[in-house]
Amino acid sequence: MSAFRRAVLAISFCCLASACASAPISIAASSLPGSAGPVTPAHRQLDSAVDRFNTRLEARGLIRQASSMDTAMRWMNQLAGHEGESGPGGLALYLEVGDVDLEDATAVGIVQADLVDVWRAAAGIDAASRALLVEGAGLSRAEVTDALGAVEGAMANAQSAQSVFDAAMLEMMSLHDAEALSGLRVERDLLALRISDLRDRADELADLRRQMRNPAIS
């Protein structure tokens, strides 16, 4: 492929990405028959809990959401024969966003506070999911599918955050004494427990969706 054709394709891709970014489409809300987004209080509560959770993680640099333009630029660089810079991710992004120095004595308290905030937010999603499941038969299959996607997405983001915290704790083991890190381990285990809860709620939502497709399934 010539350099000219690569450039034309890249520009076209950027235009498409920009158009998509300016008019986002919710797959869960638009591709399912009869779906018009959350219609019950429990469903709206779950969506709000998930939105707040993801916003918290992004604000702390615990997850990195690439924009359509970022993706397009990386693709252009690849076409031009360059790897491109995707920016920091994982622990590096968390430390950069929070301006955290793991060697500093304040680092333990900062990481511990973030851990607490994340697992409590995850617990809020679990509680909202339980409330949604109580409605059961009052939900449409499209609503259950949307809720399942929201819970699974939150669970995946929580796992990403846990990986960042694990990496931070691993580095801090050689920087701080064991007693100072003991509180971190407790909060990290609580986050793991909340992730397990979300996995259980996702399984229950998946079971409920299967029952809606085939009521004979018990």
Disulfide bonds with the S-S distance in Angstrom:
none
